[in-house]
Amino acid sequence: MDGFFNDLSLMAPAVLFNIYFAAVSIPLGFVFAVFLALGKASPNGLINRLSRGYVYAFRGSPLFIQFFMFYSLALSLNLAFWKPWGVSGFVLHPLFIGPLVLVLNTAAYTAEIFYGALRAVPRGAIEAAQAYGMSPTQQFRRVTWPNLIRLAWPAYTNEVVFLFHATAIVYFALPVVGSQKDLMITAKDLVERDFNTYLHFSVAALYFLAVSLVIFFLFGLIYSRLMRHLPAQPRMRWAPKWMR
């Protein structure tokens, strides 16, 4: 039991790195995904093809390889660009390149979610806005966007949780700098010390589970706010039918 509580204390600072990667990537990826989704729906052929190609490339390749690819690319440009500009330590640092790759990856998945929701926006609502005389900007802000985000939010919540889980591989693909170790690297180091795989990785999984529950709770509150105009859903009853 002492080992369990010792692991909890040792991994408490480590989980902050996983939270950092997710906290930086989520808002930036969200904004980028909106533009990608609109690009996929654009009548402009060039914008449409570029957006679709980007989404396909990042959804069709493993995230682990994307980390290696972008880090190798940044490393190859180090002598030519980063060192002369004095930004080598910043550009090649995992705290920069890690969130960068996560942003590019989650934007592709989130864009597909938003694009599907965009196509599901009731056509009648858009036609009513046009008949009312709204400009395209007003239509998007007052009709399209509210419907889109309500439709997309449950699936987007899952994507956010998946993104947080994906932070587990950042330091497996990128170099560890000093004592900057996330949950998985900390658990791996502890396993190498006493070979107690079950204990150390179970504690790491417990931290992932706890943060995931917080994400589900917070995003559930936001979804309740988004759906506040609808009648309240009846609460689930756990008692068997014959006991009611």
N, C-alpha and C positions, 0 to 999 in steps of 0.2 A: 504493500500500500504506500510505503514511503517513496518507492520508485515512481509510482503514478503521480503523486503530488510534486515530486521533484521535477518530473517531465513537464507538468503543467507550468511550473515557474520558469523553467528553462525555455519553453516554447512561447511564452507570453510575448517577449520582445520580437520573436521571429514572425509571429502572425501579423505584426504591423507592416512588414514588407509586403506580404500578400495583399493586405488591405490597401496599401499605398498603390500597388500596381493596378488594382481594380478601380480604386477611387479616381485615379488620374485618367484611366482609359474609358470609363463609362460615359462621362459627359462629352468628351471629345468625340468618341465613337458615335454617340447619339446624334450629334450635330452633323457629322460627316455622312451618316447613314440617311438622314433626311434629304440631303442634296443628291445622294446616289439614287434614292428611291424616285425622286422627282426626275432625275436624269433618265432612269429606265422608262418613265412614263412620258418623256419629252417627245414631241413630234419631230424634233431636230434629229436627223439621222446620225450625225457624228456624235452628239452628246449621248444619244441612246445607245449606240454601239460601244462607246467608251465605258459607259456605266455598266452595261451588261458584261463586257469583257473583264472589268475590274472585279465585279462580284463573282463571276465564274472562276477567275484565277485564284482568289483568296478562299473561296468555298471549296474549290477542287483540290487544294494542296494542303498537306498537314501543317498544323501550326508549328510543330517542332522544326520542320524543315525551313519554315519562314524565318524563325529565329536565327538559324544557322546562316541562311542566305543573306539576311540584312546585316548581320554582324560581320560576315565575311566581306560584304560589299563596303561597309563602313571602314573596315580594317584596311582594305585595298586602297582606299582613298586617303589614308592617314598621312602618308609622307607628302602627297601632292597638295592636299587641301587643309586637313585639320591641324596638323602641326604648324605650318606657316601661319595659319590664322589664329593659333593659340587656343583652339577649342578641342584639342585631341582628348583631353581627360573628360570633357563633358559629353562629346558625341559618342565615345566608345564606352561610356559608363553604363552598366546594366540598369541603373535607375532612370536613364534616359531612353536607351534603345529598347528596353523591355516594354515600357508603356507604349512606345511608338509602334512596335509590331502588334501589340494587343489592340491598339486603336484601329490599325489598318485591317486587322482580322475581324474584330467584332463589328466594324462598320459594314462589312460585306454581308454578314449574317443578318444584322439588324436591318439593313436596306431591303433585303428580301422579305423580311417580316412586314416592313412598312409598305413595300410595294404591293404585297398581297392585300393589306388592309386598304390601301388607296384604291385598288380595283373593286373593293367591296363596299365603298362608300355609296349610299343610295343615289342612283342617278336622278331620281325625282327631287331630292333635296338640292342638288346642284342646279337643276333646271328651274326650281322655284327661286333660288338666289339670283339666277340670271334674269328671270322675269321681274324680279323686284328691282332690278337695275344695279346690282352690286358689281363693282369692278372685280377683275380676276384676283387681285390681292385681298379684297374683302371676302370673296367667295372662299379663298383658301383659309383665311384666318377665322371666319365665323361658321363655315360649313364643313369644308373638307378636313381641316386639321382636327377639330373636335371629334368628328366621327372616326377619323383614321386612328387617333391615339387611343380611343376607347376600344376599338377592334383589335389593335395591335398589342395592348398592354399586357394581357396574360402571357402571350408568347414572348414578349420582350422581357418579362420578368424571368422566364426560364433562361433566356440568353444571358442575362446579367449574372445569374447563378453559375451558368456554364463558364462564363468569362472568369469569375472568381476562382472556380476550380482549375481553370487553365493557367492561373498564376503559379500552380505547383510545378510547372516545367520550365519556368523562366531561368532559374539558376542551374538547371540541368543542361541548358543549351548555351548559356552565357557564363562568362567567368565570374567567380565569387570574389568580391573586393573586400579584403580585410575581414571584419566581423559581420559584414552584411549578409546574413544567412536567413533564408525564409524557412517555413515549416518543414519542407521536404529535405532540405540540406541539413537542417538541424537534426531531424530524425535520423538521417543517414549517418551523420557523424556519431550519434549516440549508439546506433546499431554497430558501427565499426568498433566501438569501445567495449561493448559487452555482449553483442550478438543477440540481444533481446528484441528481435524484430517485431513480435506481436505487441509488446508494450509501447514502444516508441512510435510506431506508425499508427497504432490505435489512438494514441493521444493526439497525434497530428490530425487524424481523421475526425476526432472529436472537435477540434478547433474549426476545421472546415465545416462541419455540421452546424456548430453554434453560429458561425457567421452567416451561413446560408439561411438559417432560421430567422436571423435578424433581417436579412434582405427580403425574404418572403413576407415578413411582418410589415416592414416599411412600405414595400411596393403594394402590399394588400391595402394599406391605408390610403395610398394614392389612388388605387383603383376604386375604392369605395367613394372617394371624393369625386372621381371622374364620372361615376355612375349614380351620383346622388339624386339625379332627376327622376330615376326609376323607382317604382314601389319597392319597399324593402322585401328581400327574399325571406321566406319562412325558414326558421332555424331547423337544422337537421335533428331528427329525433333518433336517439340511439336505442330506445326500448323496443323490444319485439312487438309485432303487431297485436299479439294476443294479450299483451300487458297494458295497451293503451286504453 
